[in-house]
């Protein structure tokens, strides 16, 4: 071998063969996937709210009550619209972090973690409202809270480990 093979060159430089995506790439893909899942949930809730409908509620049975509460809007916009924006921004930052020219840019990871942290804090506030004020649960809201929690963890690992 002359060393012109991509895998051979990578093996010489790193001392181990290239077998698949790096841990950073896997975390970036996880960030994009989770953000798109969150955008699906927030998009559905935004669409039903803006169209004047009520979300289909499975499991807890309080979606219509939570959706109609005074806590479901922020600055005259449904909180789901804000969530959709956050999830789409996190997906864009995840994609940017996978781009070869931007892969090493620390500001992308800082921005993603900061946005995920802010989204998580607001989601935990809303979860507390569901539990202690409304005493009603929305399965869509709970699933969004789980997704943003996982996103914050992934973005935190990307920031502090890469």
Short mmCIF file of the C-alpha atoms (twelve columns), coordinates in Angstrom:
data_MODEL
# 
_entry.id   MODEL 
# 
loop_
_atom_site.group_PDB 
_atom_site.id 
_atom_site.type_symbol 
_atom_site.label_atom_id 
_atom_site.label_alt_id 
_atom_site.label_comp_id 
_atom_site.label_asym_id 
_atom_site.label_seq_id 
_atom_site.Cartn_x 
_atom_site.Cartn_y 
_atom_site.Cartn_z 
_atom_site.pdbx_PDB_model_num 
ATOM 1   C CA . UNK A 1   0.000   0.000  0.000  1 
ATOM 2   C CA . UNK A 2   1.217   3.460  -0.811 1 
ATOM 3   C CA . UNK A 3   -0.756  5.328  1.841  1 
ATOM 4   C CA . UNK A 4   -3.213  6.919  -0.566 1 
ATOM 5   C CA . UNK A 5   -6.246  5.153  0.862  1 
ATOM 6   C CA . UNK A 6   -8.402  7.359  3.104  1 
ATOM 7   C CA . UNK A 7   -8.700  4.638  5.736  1 
ATOM 8   C CA . UNK A 8   -4.991  3.836  5.668  1 
ATOM 9   C CA . UNK A 9   -4.067  7.512  6.070  1 
ATOM 10  C CA . UNK A 10  -6.499  7.890  8.951  1 
ATOM 11  C CA . UNK A 11  -5.042  4.779  10.566 1 
ATOM 12  C CA . UNK A 12  -1.529  6.158  10.319 1 
ATOM 13  C CA . UNK A 13  -2.535  9.546  11.777 1 
ATOM 14  C CA . UNK A 14  -4.695  8.296  14.634 1 
ATOM 15  C CA . UNK A 15  -3.264  4.861  15.264 1 
ATOM 16  C CA . UNK A 16  -6.633  3.186  14.827 1 
ATOM 17  C CA . UNK A 17  -8.792  2.364  11.807 1 
ATOM 18  C CA . UNK A 18  -11.716 4.569  10.874 1 
ATOM 19  C CA . UNK A 19  -14.775 2.397  11.388 1 
ATOM 20  C CA . UNK A 20  -17.692 4.836  11.420 1 
ATOM 21  C CA . UNK A 21  -18.893 8.178  12.690 1 
ATOM 22  C CA . UNK A 22  -16.937 9.690  15.562 1 
ATOM 23  C CA . UNK A 23  -18.522 10.193 18.968 1 
ATOM 24  C CA . UNK A 24  -18.896 13.892 18.133 1 
ATOM 25  C CA . UNK A 25  -20.729 13.063 14.931 1 
ATOM 26  C CA . UNK A 26  -23.001 10.614 16.752 1 
ATOM 27  C CA . UNK A 27  -23.829 13.261 19.343 1 
ATOM 28  C CA . UNK A 28  -24.422 15.791 16.578 1 
ATOM 29  C CA . UNK A 29  -26.760 13.384 14.827 1 
ATOM 30  C CA . UNK A 30  -28.528 12.714 18.132 1 
ATOM 31  C CA . UNK A 31  -28.934 16.468 18.620 1 
ATOM 32  C CA . UNK A 32  -30.449 16.876 15.159 1 
ATOM 33  C CA . UNK A 33  -32.730 13.854 15.583 1 
ATOM 34  C CA . UNK A 34  -33.994 14.927 18.997 1 
ATOM 35  C CA . UNK A 35  -34.475 18.506 17.809 1 
ATOM 36  C CA . UNK A 36  -36.530 17.305 14.837 1 
ATOM 37  C CA . UNK A 37  -38.601 15.080 17.128 1 
ATOM 38  C CA . UNK A 38  -39.218 18.081 19.384 1 
ATOM 39  C CA . UNK A 39  -40.062 20.233 16.360 1 
ATOM 40  C CA . UNK A 40  -42.643 17.616 15.330 1 
ATOM 41  C CA . UNK A 41  -44.332 17.791 18.739 1 
ATOM 42  C CA . UNK A 42  -44.163 21.595 18.940 1 
ATOM 43  C CA . UNK A 43  -45.238 21.903 15.309 1 
ATOM 44  C CA . UNK A 44  -48.295 19.751 15.903 1 
ATOM 45  C CA . UNK A 45  -49.244 21.731 19.023 1 
ATOM 46  C CA . UNK A 46  -48.658 25.032 17.203 1 
ATOM 47  C CA . UNK A 47  -50.783 23.930 14.259 1 
ATOM 48  C CA . UNK A 48  -53.701 22.757 16.404 1 
ATOM 49  C CA . UNK A 49  -53.615 25.935 18.497 1 
ATOM 50  C CA . UNK A 50  -53.317 28.349 15.576 1 
ATOM 51  C CA . UNK A 51  -55.992 26.456 13.620 1 
ATOM 52  C CA . UNK A 52  -58.376 26.738 16.581 1 
ATOM 53  C CA . UNK A 53  -58.441 23.018 17.308 1 
ATOM 54  C CA . UNK A 54  -57.496 20.966 20.319 1 
ATOM 55  C CA . UNK A 55  -54.693 18.410 20.366 1 
ATOM 56  C CA . UNK A 56  -55.515 14.732 20.405 1 
ATOM 57  C CA . UNK A 57  -54.884 13.654 23.967 1 
ATOM 58  C CA . UNK A 58  -53.856 10.125 24.820 1 
ATOM 59  C CA . UNK A 59  -52.944 8.923  28.271 1 
ATOM 60  C CA . UNK A 60  -53.269 11.787 30.734 1 
ATOM 61  C CA . UNK A 61  -56.425 13.436 29.372 1 
ATOM 62  C CA . UNK A 62  -55.632 17.061 30.275 1 
ATOM 63  C CA . UNK A 63  -54.305 18.417 26.973 1 
ATOM 64  C CA . UNK A 64  -57.339 20.577 26.233 1 
ATOM 65  C CA . UNK A 65  -57.294 22.069 29.738 1 
ATOM 66  C CA . UNK A 66  -53.551 22.782 29.637 1 
ATOM 67  C CA . UNK A 67  -53.800 24.179 26.098 1 
ATOM 68  C CA . UNK A 68  -56.613 26.546 27.080 1 
ATOM 69  C CA . UNK A 69  -54.901 27.830 30.244 1 
ATOM 70  C CA . UNK A 70  -53.452 31.312 30.612 1 
ATOM 71  C CA . UNK A 71  -50.006 29.705 30.840 1 
ATOM 72  C CA . UNK A 72  -50.170 28.442 27.252 1 
ATOM 73  C CA . UNK A 73  -49.170 31.808 25.765 1 
ATOM 74  C CA . UNK A 74  -46.089 33.979 26.034 1 
ATOM 75  C CA . UNK A 75  -46.110 37.470 24.516 1 
ATOM 76  C CA . UNK A 76  -49.390 36.686 22.701 1 
ATOM 77  C CA . UNK A 77  -47.936 33.600 21.007 1 
ATOM 78  C CA . UNK A 78  -48.636 29.992 21.971 1 
ATOM 79  C CA . UNK A 79  -45.683 28.561 23.892 1 
ATOM 80  C CA . UNK A 80  -45.638 25.749 21.313 1 
ATOM 81  C CA . UNK A 81  -44.616 28.289 18.649 1 
ATOM 82  C CA . UNK A 82  -41.712 29.399 20.849 1 
ATOM 83  C CA . UNK A 83  -40.814 25.739 21.370 1 
ATOM 84  C CA . UNK A 84  -40.917 25.117 17.619 1 
ATOM 85  C CA . UNK A 85  -38.457 27.966 17.113 1 
ATOM 86  C CA . UNK A 86  -36.117 26.614 19.782 1 
ATOM 87  C CA . UNK A 87  -36.196 23.082 18.371 1 
ATOM 88  C CA . UNK A 88  -35.570 24.292 14.800 1 
ATOM 89  C CA . UNK A 89  -32.676 26.468 15.993 1 
ATOM 90  C CA . UNK A 90  -31.195 23.481 17.865 1 
ATOM 91  C CA . UNK A 91  -31.528 21.349 14.722 1 
ATOM 92  C CA . UNK A 92  -29.789 24.053 12.660 1 
ATOM 93  C CA . UNK A 93  -26.986 24.335 15.232 1 
ATOM 94  C CA . UNK A 94  -26.636 20.544 15.235 1 
ATOM 95  C CA . UNK A 95  -26.348 20.481 11.446 1 
ATOM 96  C CA . UNK A 96  -23.859 23.373 11.535 1 
ATOM 97  C CA . UNK A 97  -21.813 21.451 14.102 1 
ATOM 98  C CA . UNK A 98  -21.603 18.524 11.696 1 
ATOM 99  C CA . UNK A 99  -20.405 20.683 8.810  1 
ATOM 100 C CA . UNK A 100 -16.670 20.166 8.186  1 
ATOM 101 C CA . UNK A 101 -15.804 23.870 8.203  1 
ATOM 102 C CA . UNK A 102 -17.710 24.512 11.436 1 
ATOM 103 C CA . UNK A 103 -17.126 21.253 13.281 1 
ATOM 104 C CA . UNK A 104 -14.484 22.795 15.551 1 
ATOM 105 C CA . UNK A 105 -16.378 26.060 16.208 1 
ATOM 106 C CA . UNK A 106 -16.917 26.234 19.964 1 
ATOM 107 C CA . UNK A 107 -19.533 28.988 19.668 1 
ATOM 108 C CA . UNK A 108 -21.925 26.532 18.001 1 
ATOM 109 C CA . UNK A 109 -21.738 24.144 20.942 1 
ATOM 110 C CA . UNK A 110 -22.020 27.024 23.450 1 
ATOM 111 C CA . UNK A 111 -25.075 28.433 21.640 1 
ATOM 112 C CA . UNK A 112 -26.716 24.997 21.419 1 
ATOM 113 C CA . UNK A 113 -26.163 24.261 25.096 1 
ATOM 114 C CA . UNK A 114 -27.359 27.718 26.149 1 
ATOM 115 C CA . UNK A 115 -30.500 27.425 24.038 1 
ATOM 116 C CA . UNK A 116 -31.176 23.875 25.243 1 
ATOM 117 C CA . UNK A 117 -30.643 24.958 28.861 1 
ATOM 118 C CA . UNK A 118 -33.044 27.894 28.454 1 
ATOM 119 C CA . UNK A 119 -35.605 25.593 26.794 1 
ATOM 120 C CA . UNK A 120 -35.206 23.049 29.583 1 
ATOM 121 C CA . UNK A 121 -35.632 25.666 32.317 1 
ATOM 122 C CA . UNK A 122 -38.793 27.015 30.680 1 
ATOM 123 C CA . UNK A 123 -40.088 23.477 30.143 1 
ATOM 124 C CA . UNK A 124 -39.497 22.618 33.808 1 
ATOM 125 C CA . UNK A 125 -41.359 25.808 34.781 1 
ATOM 126 C CA . UNK A 126 -44.305 24.739 32.609 1 
ATOM 127 C CA . UNK A 127 -44.153 21.195 34.002 1 
ATOM 128 C CA . UNK A 128 -44.369 22.671 37.502 1 
ATOM 129 C CA . UNK A 129 -47.380 24.717 36.394 1 
ATOM 130 C CA . UNK A 130 -49.020 21.529 35.104 1 
ATOM 131 C CA . UNK A 131 -48.314 19.675 38.340 1 
ATOM 132 C CA . UNK A 132 -48.987 22.277 41.017 1 
ATOM 133 C CA . UNK A 133 -51.215 24.955 39.512 1 
ATOM 134 C CA . UNK A 134 -53.323 23.298 36.813 1 
ATOM 135 C CA . UNK A 135 -53.110 19.793 38.277 1 
ATOM 136 C CA . UNK A 136 -53.515 18.479 34.743 1 
ATOM 137 C CA . UNK A 137 -51.068 16.813 32.390 1 
ATOM 138 C CA . UNK A 138 -50.671 17.021 28.636 1 
ATOM 139 C CA . UNK A 139 -48.914 14.041 27.066 1 
ATOM 140 C CA . UNK A 140 -47.528 16.300 24.310 1 
ATOM 141 C CA . UNK A 141 -46.074 18.693 26.895 1 
ATOM 142 C CA . UNK A 142 -44.553 15.839 28.875 1 
ATOM 143 C CA . UNK A 143 -43.024 14.347 25.724 1 
ATOM 144 C CA . UNK A 144 -41.576 17.756 24.837 1 
ATOM 145 C CA . UNK A 145 -40.147 18.027 28.369 1 
ATOM 146 C CA . UNK A 146 -38.467 14.631 27.949 1 
ATOM 147 C CA . UNK A 147 -37.086 15.604 24.528 1 
ATOM 148 C CA . UNK A 148 -35.667 18.945 25.708 1 
ATOM 149 C CA . UNK A 149 -34.146 17.187 28.749 1 
ATOM 150 C CA . UNK A 150 -32.370 14.713 26.485 1 
ATOM 151 C CA . UNK A 151 -31.321 17.537 24.165 1 
ATOM 152 C CA . UNK A 152 -29.843 19.513 27.029 1 
ATOM 153 C CA . UNK A 153 -27.847 16.447 28.094 1 
ATOM 154 C CA . UNK A 154 -26.581 15.803 24.553 1 
ATOM 155 C CA . UNK A 155 -25.669 19.468 24.039 1 
ATOM 156 C CA . UNK A 156 -23.931 19.512 27.423 1 
ATOM 157 C CA . UNK A 157 -21.864 16.456 26.575 1 
ATOM 158 C CA . UNK A 158 -20.999 17.978 23.184 1 
ATOM 159 C CA . UNK A 159 -19.881 21.196 24.853 1 
ATOM 160 C CA . UNK A 160 -17.888 19.759 27.729 1 
ATOM 161 C CA . UNK A 161 -16.462 16.619 26.107 1 
ATOM 162 C CA . UNK A 162 -15.566 17.737 22.582 1 
# 
